[in-house]
Amino acid sequence: MEDKSHRCHYRVLYGDTDAAAVVYNANYLRFFEIGRTELMRENVCSYREIEELGLLFPVIECYTRFKAPARYDDLLIIETRLSELQKITCKFTYKILRKESATGKELLLAKGHTLHASINRKGKLTPLPTNIIPLLQALLPETA
């Protein structure tokens, strides 16, 4: 089965950390956004282009499960997949990983998902644009 995940990197800034010297929990939603934005830009279109169509894709649900801390100067791997596509919603799943220098293995730091609705500028639910649906469908995992 073809892996349809997208990967990008992010270097943790000092400002991303909290008093405990680890990445502050809310910043993982920013990491999810970075991954989602880059997946869309490389495979579908930019969010700017979606906004030019008069649409917005707000987050209507989010979930994060923390497994291990990220710290200042860590180089994170943000792995993003489109996992569900409906008429007006789409769901992305994420893994935040760090390659361990001692072993070369990737350590899972956090995983989660975001669910997005397609709305117009007046805030009304609106079907996803027909011209981007096939591009989004191509990102979905193969079904058995």
C-alpha positions, 0 to 999 in steps of 0.5 A, a space after each residue: 500500500 502506498 504511503 500518502 503521508 507528507 513530511 516536513 521539518 521544524 526546528 523548535 525555537 526557544 519561544 516554543 518552550 515553557 517554564 519546564 523547558 519543554 515545548 508548550 502543549 498548545 504549540 503542537 496545534 501550530 505544528 499540525 498547522 505547519 504540516 497540514 499547510 505544506 501537505 495542501 500546498 504540495 498536493 492540492 493548493 495553498 490556503 490562500 487559493 482556497 480563501 480566494 474562492 471565498 472559503 475557509 476551513 476552520 478547525 472544528 475538532 482537535 485531539 492531541 496525545 502526548 507521548 514524549 517531550 520536545 525541547 529547544 533546538 530539536 528538529 521535529 518531523 511533522 508527518 501529516 495525512 488526510 484520513 477522511 473526506 466528506 462533503 463539507 469536512 475533512 480530517 487530518 491526522 498527525 505524528 510529531 517525531 524526532 530522530 534519535 541521534 544515538 539510535 537513528 530511530 524515530 521517536 513518537 512525541 505526539 499524535 493527533 488529528 484535526 477536523 475541518 469544516 468548509 464554510 463561506 465568509 458568512 460562516 455558513 457550511 459550504 460543500 468543498 470545491 468540486 475542483 479540489 475534491 479529486 486532489 483531496 481524494 488522491 491523498 486518502 489511504 487506499 481501502 482494502 
